[in-house]
Amino acid sequence: MFVAPSAAVAPAALALPVVGQVAWTATLVGPLKVWLAWYVGCSLSTGLVARKVVARLA
């Protein structure tokens, strides 16, 4: 599905708060793809939560 989105049974789309529903392979701003922005956002937020949990336990 992610290699060839057009061949997928259901299109791979994501609903973003500001942009609306877009395909994973679409371009957001300049060379920035949706999947890359999603990955960076999830990685940063997960890291932040993990640091807060570790700080609370320590």
CHARMM-style PDB file with segment names, atoms N, HN, CA, C and O in Angstrom:
ATOM      1  N   MET     1       0.817  -1.176   0.000  1.00  0.00      PROA
ATOM      2  CA  MET     1       0.000   0.000   0.000  1.00  0.00      PROA
ATOM      3  C   MET     1       0.871   1.254   0.000  1.00  0.00      PROA
ATOM      4  O   MET     1       0.534   2.228  -0.673  1.00  0.00      PROA
ATOM      5  N   PHE     2       1.988   1.255   0.742  1.00  0.00      PROA
ATOM      6  HN  PHE     2       2.262   0.463   1.289  1.00  0.00      PROA
ATOM      7  CA  PHE     2       2.811   2.457   0.812  1.00  0.00      PROA
ATOM      8  C   PHE     2       3.782   2.574  -0.361  1.00  0.00      PROA
ATOM      9  O   PHE     2       4.212   3.676  -0.702  1.00  0.00      PROA
ATOM     10  N   VAL     3       4.127   1.456  -0.974  1.00  0.00      PROA
ATOM     11  HN  VAL     3       3.779   0.560  -0.697  1.00  0.00      PROA
ATOM     12  CA  VAL     3       5.021   1.508  -2.133  1.00  0.00      PROA
ATOM     13  C   VAL     3       4.263   1.989  -3.366  1.00  0.00      PROA
ATOM     14  O   VAL     3       4.770   2.805  -4.136  1.00  0.00      PROA
ATOM     15  N   ALA     4       3.052   1.483  -3.546  1.00  0.00      PROA
ATOM     16  HN  ALA     4       2.640   0.821  -2.920  1.00  0.00      PROA
ATOM     17  CA  ALA     4       2.221   1.876  -4.684  1.00  0.00      PROA
ATOM     18  C   ALA     4       0.828   2.238  -4.173  1.00  0.00      PROA
ATOM     19  O   ALA     4      -0.070   1.396  -4.196  1.00  0.00      PROA
ATOM     20  N   PRO     5       0.629   3.485  -3.708  1.00  0.00      PROA
ATOM     21  CA  PRO     5      -0.666   3.867  -3.139  1.00  0.00      PROA
ATOM     22  C   PRO     5      -1.833   3.721  -4.101  1.00  0.00      PROA
ATOM     23  O   PRO     5      -2.962   3.486  -3.669  1.00  0.00      PROA
ATOM     24  N   SER     6      -1.582   3.855  -5.387  1.00  0.00      PROA
ATOM     25  HN  SER     6      -0.665   4.046  -5.738  1.00  0.00      PROA
ATOM     26  CA  SER     6      -2.677   3.737  -6.349  1.00  0.00      PROA
ATOM     27  C   SER     6      -3.178   2.303  -6.450  1.00  0.00      PROA
ATOM     28  O   SER     6      -4.312   2.084  -6.877  1.00  0.00      PROA
ATOM     29  N   ALA     7      -2.364   1.316  -6.067  1.00  0.00      PROA
ATOM     30  HN  ALA     7      -1.443   1.493  -5.721  1.00  0.00      PROA
ATOM     31  CA  ALA     7      -2.765  -0.086  -6.143  1.00  0.00      PROA
ATOM     32  C   ALA     7      -3.450  -0.559  -4.865  1.00  0.00      PROA
ATOM     33  O   ALA     7      -3.903  -1.702  -4.806  1.00  0.00      PROA
ATOM     34  N   ALA     8      -3.536   0.270  -3.862  1.00  0.00      PROA
ATOM     35  HN  ALA     8      -3.168   1.199  -3.910  1.00  0.00      PROA
ATOM     36  CA  ALA     8      -4.134  -0.120  -2.586  1.00  0.00      PROA
ATOM     37  C   ALA     8      -5.648  -0.258  -2.709  1.00  0.00      PROA
ATOM     38  O   ALA     8      -6.277   0.396  -3.540  1.00  0.00      PROA
ATOM     39  N   VAL     9      -6.214  -1.108  -1.882  1.00  0.00      PROA
ATOM     40  HN  VAL     9      -5.703  -1.640  -1.207  1.00  0.00      PROA
ATOM     41  CA  VAL     9      -7.662  -1.297  -1.866  1.00  0.00      PROA
ATOM     42  C   VAL     9      -8.331  -0.016  -1.364  1.00  0.00      PROA
ATOM     43  O   VAL     9      -9.292   0.472  -1.958  1.00  0.00      PROA
ATOM     44  N   ALA    10      -7.812   0.511  -0.274  1.00  0.00      PROA
ATOM     45  HN  ALA    10      -7.031   0.115   0.208  1.00  0.00      PROA
ATOM     46  CA  ALA    10      -8.290   1.791   0.259  1.00  0.00      PROA
ATOM     47  C   ALA    10      -7.110   2.762   0.198  1.00  0.00      PROA
ATOM     48  O   ALA    10      -6.005   2.399   0.600  1.00  0.00      PROA
ATOM     49  N   PRO    11      -7.308   3.950  -0.277  1.00  0.00      PROA
ATOM     50  CA  PRO    11      -6.187   4.878  -0.393  1.00  0.00      PROA
ATOM     51  C   PRO    11      -5.599   5.214   0.977  1.00  0.00      PROA
ATOM     52  O   PRO    11      -6.329   5.396   1.952  1.00  0.00      PROA
ATOM     53  N   ALA    12      -4.279   5.294   1.034  1.00  0.00      PROA
ATOM     54  HN  ALA    12      -3.686   5.147   0.242  1.00  0.00      PROA
ATOM     55  CA  ALA    12      -3.590   5.632   2.281  1.00  0.00      PROA
ATOM     56  C   ALA    12      -3.673   7.138   2.467  1.00  0.00      PROA
ATOM     57  O   ALA    12      -2.940   7.889   1.824  1.00  0.00      PROA
ATOM     58  N   ALA    13      -4.552   7.573   3.334  1.00  0.00      PROA
ATOM     59  HN  ALA    13      -5.147   6.963   3.857  1.00  0.00      PROA
ATOM     60  CA  ALA    13      -4.733   8.998   3.573  1.00  0.00      PROA
ATOM     61  C   ALA    13      -4.718   9.268   5.067  1.00  0.00      PROA
ATOM     62  O   ALA    13      -5.026   8.397   5.880  1.00  0.00      PROA
ATOM     63  N   LEU    14      -4.359  10.470   5.402  1.00  0.00      PROA
ATOM     64  HN  LEU    14      -4.108  11.178   4.741  1.00  0.00      PROA
ATOM     65  CA  LEU    14      -4.263  10.884   6.786  1.00  0.00      PROA
ATOM     66  C   LEU    14      -4.976  12.216   6.923  1.00  0.00      PROA
ATOM     67  O   LEU    14      -4.850  13.081   6.057  1.00  0.00      PROA
ATOM     68  N   ALA    15      -5.715  12.385   7.992  1.00  0.00      PROA
ATOM     69  HN  ALA    15      -5.817  11.682   8.695  1.00  0.00      PROA
ATOM     70  CA  ALA    15      -6.412  13.651   8.225  1.00  0.00      PROA
ATOM     71  C   ALA    15      -5.545  14.520   9.121  1.00  0.00      PROA
ATOM     72  O   ALA    15      -5.360  14.219  10.300  1.00  0.00      PROA
ATOM     73  N   LEU    16      -5.019  15.588   8.565  1.00  0.00      PROA
ATOM     74  HN  LEU    16      -5.168  15.833   7.607  1.00  0.00      PROA
ATOM     75  CA  LEU    16      -4.188  16.517   9.324  1.00  0.00      PROA
ATOM     76  C   LEU    16      -5.040  17.684   9.807  1.00  0.00      PROA
ATOM     77  O   LEU    16      -5.976  18.087   9.117  1.00  0.00      PROA
ATOM     78  N   PRO    17      -4.732  18.236  10.987  1.00  0.00      PROA
ATOM     79  CA  PRO    17      -5.571  19.292  11.562  1.00  0.00      PROA
ATOM     80  C   PRO    17      -5.730  20.536  10.683  1.00  0.00      PROA
ATOM     81  O   PRO    17      -6.843  21.047  10.555  1.00  0.00      PROA
ATOM     82  N   VAL    18      -4.682  21.020  10.093  1.00  0.00      PROA
ATOM     83  HN  VAL    18      -3.779  20.605  10.197  1.00  0.00      PROA
ATOM     84  CA  VAL    18      -4.748  22.264   9.332  1.00  0.00      PROA
ATOM     85  C   VAL    18      -5.024  22.012   7.859  1.00  0.00      PROA
ATOM     86  O   VAL    18      -5.790  22.746   7.235  1.00  0.00      PROA
ATOM     87  N   VAL    19      -4.411  20.989   7.305  1.00  0.00      PROA
ATOM     88  HN  VAL    19      -3.788  20.393   7.812  1.00  0.00      PROA
ATOM     89  CA  VAL    19      -4.458  20.730   5.868  1.00  0.00      PROA
ATOM     90  C   VAL    19      -5.713  19.967   5.450  1.00  0.00      PROA
ATOM     91  O   VAL    19      -6.248  20.207   4.368  1.00  0.00      PROA
ATOM     92  N   GLY    20      -6.188  19.054   6.293  1.00  0.00      PROA
ATOM     93  HN  GLY    20      -5.754  18.859   7.172  1.00  0.00      PROA
ATOM     94  CA  GLY    20      -7.319  18.201   5.939  1.00  0.00      PROA
ATOM     95  C   GLY    20      -6.832  16.818   5.579  1.00  0.00      PROA
ATOM     96  O   GLY    20      -5.785  16.386   6.061  1.00  0.00      PROA
ATOM     97  N   GLN    21      -7.571  16.113   4.742  1.00  0.00      PROA
ATOM     98  HN  GLN    21      -8.422  16.463   4.350  1.00  0.00      PROA
ATOM     99  CA  GLN    21      -7.210  14.756   4.366  1.00  0.00      PROA
ATOM    100  C   GLN    21      -6.243  14.776   3.187  1.00  0.00      PROA
ATOM    101  O   GLN    21      -6.546  15.330   2.130  1.00  0.00      PROA
ATOM    102  N   VAL    22      -5.069  14.162   3.382  1.00  0.00      PROA
ATOM    103  HN  VAL    22      -4.823  13.712   4.240  1.00  0.00      PROA
ATOM    104  CA  VAL    22      -4.041  14.113   2.341  1.00  0.00      PROA
ATOM    105  C   VAL    22      -3.466  12.704   2.266  1.00  0.00      PROA
ATOM    106  O   VAL    22      -3.544  11.944   3.231  1.00  0.00      PROA
ATOM    107  N   ALA    23      -2.894  12.362   1.129  1.00  0.00      PROA
ATOM    108  HN  ALA    23      -2.831  12.979   0.345  1.00  0.00      PROA
ATOM    109  CA  ALA    23      -2.249  11.061   0.941  1.00  0.00      PROA
ATOM    110  C   ALA    23      -0.880  11.059   1.622  1.00  0.00      PROA
ATOM    111  O   ALA    23      -0.260  12.111   1.778  1.00  0.00      PROA
ATOM    112  N   TRP    24      -0.415   9.886   2.024  1.00  0.00      PROA
ATOM    113  HN  TRP    24      -0.919   9.032   1.897  1.00  0.00      PROA
ATOM    114  CA  TRP    24       0.891   9.758   2.688  1.00  0.00      PROA
ATOM    115  C   TRP    24       2.021  10.285   1.819  1.00  0.00      PROA
ATOM    116  O   TRP    24       3.000  10.823   2.336  1.00  0.00      PROA
ATOM    117  N   THR    25       1.899  10.137   0.519  1.00  0.00      PROA
ATOM    118  HN  THR    25       1.104   9.700   0.099  1.00  0.00      PROA
ATOM    119  CA  THR    25       2.985  10.514  -0.385  1.00  0.00      PROA
ATOM    120  C   THR    25       2.901  11.963  -0.841  1.00  0.00      PROA
ATOM    121  O   THR    25       3.747  12.406  -1.618  1.00  0.00      PROA
ATOM    122  N   ALA    26       1.906  12.713  -0.381  1.00  0.00      PROA
ATOM    123  HN  ALA    26       1.218  12.354   0.250  1.00  0.00      PROA
ATOM    124  CA  ALA    26       1.742  14.109  -0.794  1.00  0.00      PROA
ATOM    125  C   ALA    26       2.837  14.983  -0.176  1.00  0.00      PROA
ATOM    126  O   ALA    26       3.461  14.624   0.823  1.00  0.00      PROA
ATOM    127  N   THR    27       3.046  16.133  -0.804  1.00  0.00      PROA
ATOM    128  HN  THR    27       2.540  16.425  -1.615  1.00  0.00      PROA
ATOM    129  CA  THR    27       4.028  17.096  -0.308  1.00  0.00      PROA
ATOM    130  C   THR    27       3.295  18.153   0.511  1.00  0.00      PROA
ATOM    131  O   THR    27       2.284  18.705   0.077  1.00  0.00      PROA
ATOM    132  N   LEU    28       3.829  18.425   1.713  1.00  0.00      PROA
ATOM    133  HN  LEU    28       4.650  17.976   2.065  1.00  0.00      PROA
ATOM    134  CA  LEU    28       3.234  19.456   2.565  1.00  0.00      PROA
ATOM    135  C   LEU    28       3.759  20.838   2.205  1.00  0.00      PROA
ATOM    136  O   LEU    28       3.027  21.679   1.684  1.00  0.00      PROA
ATOM    137  N   VAL    29       5.038  21.060   2.491  1.00  0.00      PROA
ATOM    138  HN  VAL    29       5.632  20.376   2.915  1.00  0.00      PROA
ATOM    139  CA  VAL    29       5.676  22.347   2.219  1.00  0.00      PROA
ATOM    140  C   VAL    29       7.049  22.066   1.624  1.00  0.00      PROA
ATOM    141  O   VAL    29       7.855  21.358   2.227  1.00  0.00      PROA
ATOM    142  N   GLY    30       7.316  22.612   0.455  1.00  0.00      PROA
ATOM    143  HN  GLY    30       6.661  23.187  -0.035  1.00  0.00      PROA
ATOM    144  CA  GLY    30       8.619  22.388  -0.184  1.00  0.00      PROA
ATOM    145  C   GLY    30       8.852  20.903  -0.419  1.00  0.00      PROA
ATOM    146  O   GLY    30       7.990  20.225  -0.979  1.00  0.00      PROA
ATOM    147  N   PRO    31      10.016  20.381   0.004  1.00  0.00      PROA
ATOM    148  CA  PRO    31      10.302  18.956  -0.195  1.00  0.00      PROA
ATOM    149  C   PRO    31       9.786  18.066   0.937  1.00  0.00      PROA
ATOM    150  O   PRO    31      10.041  16.862   0.925  1.00  0.00      PROA
ATOM    151  N   LEU    32       9.072  18.623   1.906  1.00  0.00      PROA
ATOM    152  HN  LEU    32       8.865  19.601   1.915  1.00  0.00      PROA
ATOM    153  CA  LEU    32       8.619  17.875   3.083  1.00  0.00      PROA
ATOM    154  C   LEU    32       7.378  17.039   2.754  1.00  0.00      PROA
ATOM    155  O   LEU    32       6.324  17.578   2.418  1.00  0.00      PROA
ATOM    156  N   LYS    33       7.520  15.726   2.856  1.00  0.00      PROA
ATOM    157  HN  LYS    33       8.377  15.288   3.130  1.00  0.00      PROA
ATOM    158  CA  LYS    33       6.415  14.803   2.590  1.00  0.00      PROA
ATOM    159  C   LYS    33       5.593  14.595   3.855  1.00  0.00      PROA
ATOM    160  O   LYS    33       6.084  14.811   4.964  1.00  0.00      PROA
ATOM    161  N   VAL    34       4.353  14.179   3.689  1.00  0.00      PROA
ATOM    162  HN  VAL    34       3.955  14.004   2.789  1.00  0.00      PROA
ATOM    163  CA  VAL    34       3.441  13.960   4.817  1.00  0.00      PROA
ATOM    164  C   VAL    34       3.990  12.891   5.753  1.00  0.00      PROA
ATOM    165  O   VAL    34       3.982  13.071   6.971  1.00  0.00      PROA
ATOM    166  N   TRP    35       4.466  11.780   5.197  1.00  0.00      PROA
ATOM    167  HN  TRP    35       4.473  11.633   4.208  1.00  0.00      PROA
ATOM    168  CA  TRP    35       4.948  10.691   6.038  1.00  0.00      PROA
ATOM    169  C   TRP    35       6.150  11.126   6.869  1.00  0.00      PROA
ATOM    170  O   TRP    35       6.299  10.685   8.008  1.00  0.00      PROA
ATOM    171  N   LEU    36       7.001  11.976   6.327  1.00  0.00      PROA
ATOM    172  HN  LEU    36       6.880  12.335   5.401  1.00  0.00      PROA
ATOM    173  CA  LEU    36       8.173  12.434   7.065  1.00  0.00      PROA
ATOM    174  C   LEU    36       7.768  13.369   8.198  1.00  0.00      PROA
ATOM    175  O   LEU    36       8.307  13.278   9.300  1.00  0.00      PROA
ATOM    176  N   ALA    37       6.831  14.257   7.936  1.00  0.00      PROA
ATOM    177  HN  ALA    37       6.393  14.331   7.040  1.00  0.00      PROA
ATOM    178  CA  ALA    37       6.340  15.159   8.986  1.00  0.00      PROA
ATOM    179  C   ALA    37       5.661  14.357  10.094  1.00  0.00      PROA
ATOM    180  O   ALA    37       5.843  14.661  11.273  1.00  0.00      PROA
ATOM    181  N   TRP    38       4.886  13.344   9.734  1.00  0.00      PROA
ATOM    182  HN  TRP    38       4.739  13.098   8.777  1.00  0.00      PROA
ATOM    183  CA  TRP    38       4.215  12.497  10.716  1.00  0.00      PROA
ATOM    184  C   TRP    38       5.248  11.752  11.562  1.00  0.00      PROA
ATOM    185  O   TRP    38       5.113  11.685  12.784  1.00  0.00      PROA
ATOM    186  N   TYR    39       6.270  11.197  10.926  1.00  0.00      PROA
ATOM    187  HN  TYR    39       6.379  11.252   9.933  1.00  0.00      PROA
ATOM    188  CA  TYR    39       7.316  10.451  11.631  1.00  0.00      PROA
ATOM    189  C   TYR    39       8.065  11.354  12.611  1.00  0.00      PROA
ATOM    190  O   TYR    39       8.283  10.970  13.760  1.00  0.00      PROA
ATOM    191  N   VAL    40       8.455  12.540  12.171  1.00  0.00      PROA
ATOM    192  HN  VAL    40       8.278  12.852  11.237  1.00  0.00      PROA
ATOM    193  CA  VAL    40       9.189  13.466  13.033  1.00  0.00      PROA
ATOM    194  C   VAL    40       8.303  13.917  14.194  1.00  0.00      PROA
ATOM    195  O   VAL    40       8.759  13.965  15.337  1.00  0.00      PROA
ATOM    196  N   GLY    41       7.055  14.245  13.913  1.00  0.00      PROA
ATOM    197  HN  GLY    41       6.685  14.206  12.985  1.00  0.00      PROA
ATOM    198  CA  GLY    41       6.135  14.663  14.974  1.00  0.00      PROA
ATOM    199  C   GLY    41       5.919  13.578  16.008  1.00  0.00      PROA
ATOM    200  O   GLY    41       5.937  13.853  17.208  1.00  0.00      PROA
ATOM    201  N   CYS    42       5.717  12.357  15.563  1.00  0.00      PROA
ATOM    202  HN  CYS    42       5.702  12.134  14.589  1.00  0.00      PROA
ATOM    203  CA  CYS    42       5.521  11.247  16.506  1.00  0.00      PROA
ATOM    204  C   CYS    42       6.796  10.948  17.277  1.00  0.00      PROA
ATOM    205  O   CYS    42       6.730  10.668  18.474  1.00  0.00      PROA
ATOM    206  N   SER    43       7.939  10.997  16.636  1.00  0.00      PROA
ATOM    207  HN  SER    43       7.993  11.224  15.664  1.00  0.00      PROA
ATOM    208  CA  SER    43       9.206  10.739  17.314  1.00  0.00      PROA
ATOM    209  C   SER    43       9.492  11.782  18.378  1.00  0.00      PROA
ATOM    210  O   SER    43       9.898  11.443  19.489  1.00  0.00      PROA
ATOM    211  N   LEU    44       9.283  13.047  18.046  1.00  0.00      PROA
ATOM    212  HN  LEU    44       8.953  13.323  17.143  1.00  0.00      PROA
ATOM    213  CA  LEU    44       9.535  14.110  19.017  1.00  0.00      PROA
ATOM    214  C   LEU    44       8.584  14.030  20.203  1.00  0.00      PROA
ATOM    215  O   LEU    44       9.007  14.186  21.348  1.00  0.00      PROA
ATOM    216  N   SER    45       7.317  13.791  19.941  1.00  0.00      PROA
ATOM    217  HN  SER    45       6.974  13.664  19.010  1.00  0.00      PROA
ATOM    218  CA  SER    45       6.350  13.726  21.041  1.00  0.00      PROA
ATOM    219  C   SER    45       6.579  12.496  21.914  1.00  0.00      PROA
ATOM    220  O   SER    45       6.442  12.580  23.135  1.00  0.00      PROA
ATOM    221  N   THR    46       6.921  11.362  21.319  1.00  0.00      PROA
ATOM    222  HN  THR    46       7.032  11.293  20.327  1.00  0.00      PROA
ATOM    223  CA  THR    46       7.203  10.160  22.096  1.00  0.00      PROA
ATOM    224  C   THR    46       8.447  10.359  22.953  1.00  0.00      PROA
ATOM    225  O   THR    46       8.475   9.943  24.112  1.00  0.00      PROA
ATOM    226  N   GLY    47       9.470  10.987  22.396  1.00  0.00      PROA
ATOM    227  HN  GLY    47       9.447  11.325  21.455  1.00  0.00      PROA
ATOM    228  CA  GLY    47      10.680  11.262  23.158  1.00  0.00      PROA
ATOM    229  C   GLY    47      10.415  12.205  24.322  1.00  0.00      PROA
ATOM    230  O   GLY    47      10.964  12.025  25.409  1.00  0.00      PROA
ATOM    231  N   LEU    48       9.583  13.198  24.099  1.00  0.00      PROA
ATOM    232  HN  LEU    48       9.136  13.344  23.216  1.00  0.00      PROA
ATOM    233  CA  LEU    48       9.241  14.151  25.153  1.00  0.00      PROA
ATOM    234  C   LEU    48       8.502  13.464  26.296  1.00  0.00      PROA
ATOM    235  O   LEU    48       8.809  13.687  27.467  1.00  0.00      PROA
ATOM    236  N   VAL    49       7.533  12.634  25.951  1.00  0.00      PROA
ATOM    237  HN  VAL    49       7.283  12.453  25.000  1.00  0.00      PROA
ATOM    238  CA  VAL    49       6.780  11.902  26.978  1.00  0.00      PROA
ATOM    239  C   VAL    49       7.701  10.946  27.731  1.00  0.00      PROA
ATOM    240  O   VAL    49       7.613  10.838  28.954  1.00  0.00      PROA
ATOM    241  N   ALA    50       8.577  10.259  27.017  1.00  0.00      PROA
ATOM    242  HN  ALA    50       8.648  10.347  26.024  1.00  0.00      PROA
ATOM    243  CA  ALA    50       9.500   9.326  27.668  1.00  0.00      PROA
ATOM    244  C   ALA    50      10.425  10.055  28.637  1.00  0.00      PROA
ATOM    245  O   ALA    50      10.676   9.563  29.737  1.00  0.00      PROA
ATOM    246  N   ARG    51      10.937  11.221  28.242  1.00  0.00      PROA
ATOM    247  HN  ARG    51      10.734  11.620  27.348  1.00  0.00      PROA
ATOM    248  CA  ARG    51      11.810  11.993  29.141  1.00  0.00      PROA
ATOM    249  C   ARG    51      11.060  12.444  30.379  1.00  0.00      PROA
ATOM    250  O   ARG    51      11.614  12.416  31.478  1.00  0.00      PROA
ATOM    251  N   LYS    52       9.810  12.861  30.226  1.00  0.00      PROA
ATOM    252  HN  LYS    52       9.360  12.884  29.334  1.00  0.00      PROA
ATOM    253  CA  LYS    52       9.013  13.289  31.384  1.00  0.00      PROA
ATOM    254  C   LYS    52       8.739  12.123  32.331  1.00  0.00      PROA
ATOM    255  O   LYS    52       8.790  12.292  33.549  1.00  0.00      PROA
ATOM    256  N   VAL    53       8.453  10.957  31.790  1.00  0.00      PROA
ATOM    257  HN  VAL    53       8.412  10.820  30.800  1.00  0.00      PROA
ATOM    258  CA  VAL    53       8.209   9.778  32.626  1.00  0.00      PROA
ATOM    259  C   VAL    53       9.473   9.394  33.378  1.00  0.00      PROA
ATOM    260  O   VAL    53       9.414   9.109  34.574  1.00  0.00      PROA
ATOM    261  N   VAL    54      10.603   9.381  32.704  1.00  0.00      PROA
ATOM    262  HN  VAL    54      10.651   9.612  31.733  1.00  0.00      PROA
ATOM    263  CA  VAL    54      11.866   9.030  33.346  1.00  0.00      PROA
ATOM    264  C   VAL    54      12.207  10.050  34.421  1.00  0.00      PROA
ATOM    265  O   VAL    54      12.689   9.676  35.490  1.00  0.00      PROA
ATOM    266  N   ALA    55      11.966  11.332  34.161  1.00  0.00      PROA
ATOM    267  HN  ALA    55      11.574  11.636  33.293  1.00  0.00      PROA
ATOM    268  CA  ALA    55      12.265  12.369  35.150  1.00  0.00      PROA
ATOM    269  C   ALA    55      11.378  12.201  36.389  1.00  0.00      PROA
ATOM    270  O   ALA    55      11.824  12.456  37.508  1.00  0.00      PROA
ATOM    271  N   ARG    56      10.141  11.778  36.197  1.00  0.00      PROA
ATOM    272  HN  ARG    56       9.779  11.571  35.288  1.00  0.00      PROA
ATOM    273  CA  ARG    56       9.245  11.569  37.329  1.00  0.00      PROA
ATOM    274  C   ARG    56       9.653  10.365  38.167  1.00  0.00      PROA
ATOM    275  O   ARG    56       9.528  10.380  39.392  1.00  0.00      PROA
ATOM    276  N   LEU    57      10.139   9.329  37.503  1.00  0.00      PROA
ATOM    277  HN  LEU    57      10.241   9.317  36.509  1.00  0.00      PROA
ATOM    278  CA  LEU    57      10.531   8.107  38.211  1.00  0.00      PROA
ATOM    279  C   LEU    57      11.883   8.248  38.900  1.00  0.00      PROA
ATOM    280  O   LEU    57      12.155   7.554  39.880  1.00  0.00      PROA
ATOM    281  N   ALA    58      12.718   9.128  38.404  1.00  0.00      PROA
ATOM    282  HN  ALA    58      12.497   9.691  37.609  1.00  0.00      PROA
ATOM    283  CA  ALA    58      14.072   9.270  38.969  1.00  0.00      PROA
ATOM    284  C   ALA    58      14.105  10.153  40.190  1.00  0.00      PROA
ATOM    285  OT1 ALA    58      15.169  10.364  40.771  1.00  0.00      PROA
TER     286      ALA     58
END
